[in-house]
Amino acid sequence: MTSPSVRLATSIARRQHISTASRLSPCPYRTTPPASTSAAITRCIRPTASSTYYNPSRRREQSTWAAAVNTAQHIFNPTPDPNAPISADPFQIVAKEMKFLTKNIRQLLGSGHPSLDTVSKYYTQSEGKYVRPMLVLLMSRATSLTPKLARKTTPDPFSVDDPITRREILRDENPSALEYSPLTSSTHDTQHNTQASDILPSQRRLAEITELIHTASLLHDDVIDHSESRRSAPSANIEFGNKMTVLAGDFMLGRASVALARLRDPEVTELLATVIANLIEGEFMQLKNTARDERNPRYTEETLTYYLQKTYLKSASLISKSCRAAAILGGSTPDVVEAAYLYGKNLGLAFQLVDDMLDYTVSGEELGKPAGADLELGLATAPLLFAWKDNSSLGKLVGRKFSHEGDVQRARDIVASSSGLEQTRALAQEYVDKAIEAISGFPDSDAKTGLIDMCTKVMKRRK
């Protein structure tokens, strides 16, 4: 069975233009491709297999020999070493787009109520990692070079600020509220020429929406988890109280929904609305450490499956579906859209696995939030689950959610003396490898390199 990336490369290659094919050197397989891409490279190197990954309107001229070499590299070396040194800072690849992210988000959150305005913007005062919007922008740029499909309805890509409903209806009985249209001002963004960019305004707005949803989930999580700090500052629930924090999170989701609707793409709206539902489903799953929530559970393979499903819903769904949405907004072909989704899904799972590992290995000062919080909250994450597999005594602790005196320290000691951390890292590496493999059929570009380097950063991160 061929891998998704090979199928992607083959599918893209089949969409090459006749005019391009006519410039090839003679090859008996020009019109009838062999059964597999590997067979093609073995029997006859097809010089334009690499060049046909590119959107014809954007691809650069390259020699036949260079194209052939590039094709061979894609087939024989589809997965670069994720442990290699980072060749370029992914942030710099989309620096122009990221420059205005925080200001745009703060504009999206404008409210006529001073207290709501303050609480909803609280986590935007300290710059976060912005991993999710950066991935959306990198994926948008990486897929801009791939073939496109003519969509049934193509919304105006430069109308992301225009309301669908009349302004007076949106304002309704809230005349003191800030103007609902446009959601953001264009005055601060004049230095960035969206017309000349290969990242569409709709994709940039998607990046902002993704961060809004993520930040809203942080507000809600901090209330649920009784957090005391976030981003090296008092958490919102400590600063403003639980009620205002929850309401601010709800307001964020509402503003994200308005911005999402104005993208005027039903499929993207469906994807991101599903993300919000997934976040809640994952949070409900996290109320239990096992599917049956037994008092004295035994480790089974179902235990890890339950954990990974919860992890996907709570953490990886936003990354996977926003990457997919970025490719959809760019008009990419189904194969490219699926590859973008698989990249986000696997990277998202790896990201959370590393996060679970850091809870055991890094200090709270370095994390910017309390370390060791998972066990204190009664949560059994991957390092402990792997340790439990070899040490059945952890079952009682898991069943009572580490609630007895000494349970937390005992669990930490068992994990430290086990191979749980190593197995967690190995599983994260496996997902990272899958993420890199998923986009191996994309044309070479700085953005693709940035996506690969993000995999390396995830494995090396300390916060």
Beta strands, then each sheet from edge to edge (+ up, - down):
strand 1: 229-230
strand 2: 233-234
sheet 1: 1+ 2-
end
